C-alpha cells in the first residue's frame, strides 16, 4: 500500500479548523468531497435565512460528514485523491 506525500498533521489541522468547509479534502486532492462539503455549508447558511429547517438539515449533514471523515483521517484510514494512505507519522 502506497503512502501519501501529503502531511498527515496538516490534513488533521485543516480538518479540525476548516472541516465543514472541506478544505482538508481539497488539500488531499479529493475534489468531489471538497465540493460536497463546501456546497453543504454554503447552501445550509443560505437556507437558514429563507427556509430554516432545510438550512439546519444541510448544516447537520455537513457536520456529520465532516466528523466521519475527520475520524477516518485521525485513525489513519483515509486516502488522498491518488488512492494513497494518509499515514500517521511514526514515533521513531
C-alpha positions in Angstrom: 0.0 0.0 0.0 1.4 3.4 -1.0 1.7 6.2 1.5 0.6 9.7 0.6 3.1 12.5 0.3 0.6 14.9 1.9 1.2 15.9 5.5 -0.9 14.0 8.0 -0.6 16.7 10.6 -1.6 19.5 8.2 -4.5 17.5 6.9 -5.8 16.9 10.5 -5.3 20.5 11.4 -7.2 21.7 8.3 -10.0 19.2 9.1 -10.2 20.5 12.7 -10.2 24.2 11.9 -11.9 24.3 8.4 -13.6 20.9 8.4 -17.2 21.9 7.5 -15.8 23.9 4.5 -14.0 20.8 3.2 -10.6 22.5 3.0 -8.8 19.3 4.0 -10.5 17.4 1.1 -9.1 20.0 -1.3 -5.7 19.7 0.2 -5.8 15.9 -0.2 -7.0 16.2 -3.8 -10.4 14.7 -3.0 -12.2 17.3 -5.1 -15.7 15.8 -5.1 -15.7 15.6 -1.3 -14.4 19.1 -1.0 -17.1 20.5 -3.3 -19.7 18.5 -1.5 -18.7 19.8 1.9 -18.4 23.4 0.7 -21.8 23.2 -1.1 -23.5 21.9 2.1 -22.0 24.7 4.1 -22.9 27.5 1.6 -26.4 26.1 0.9 -27.0 25.5 4.6 -26.2 29.1 5.5 -28.3 30.4 2.6 -31.3 28.4 3.5 -31.1 29.4 7.2 -32.4 32.8 6.0 -35.2 31.5 3.7 -36.2 28.1 5.0 -34.5 27.4 8.3 -35.4 23.7 8.6 -33.6 22.8 5.4 -30.7 25.0 6.4 -30.3 23.2 9.7 -30.6 19.8 7.9 -27.9 20.7 5.4 -25.6 22.1 8.2 -26.2 19.0 10.3 -25.4 16.7 7.3 -22.2 18.7 6.7 -21.2 18.3 10.3 -21.8 14.5 10.3 -19.9 14.2 7.0 -17.0 16.2 8.5 -16.9 14.2 11.8 -16.9 10.9 9.9 -14.1 11.7 7.5 -12.1 13.5 10.2 -12.3 10.4 12.3 -11.1 8.3 9.4 -8.2 10.7 8.9 -7.2 10.7 12.6 -7.1 6.9 12.8 -5.1 6.7 9.6 -7.7 5.1 7.3 -8.1 8.0 4.9 -6.7 8.0 1.4 -5.8 11.0 -0.7 -7.1 11.7 -4.2 -4.5 9.4 -5.7 -5.5 6.4 -3.6 -2.5 6.7 -1.2 -3.0 6.3 2.5 -2.5 9.5 4.6 -0.4 7.8 7.3 0.1 8.7 10.9 3.7 9.8 11.4 5.7 7.2 13.2 7.1 7.9 16.6 10.6 6.6 15.8 
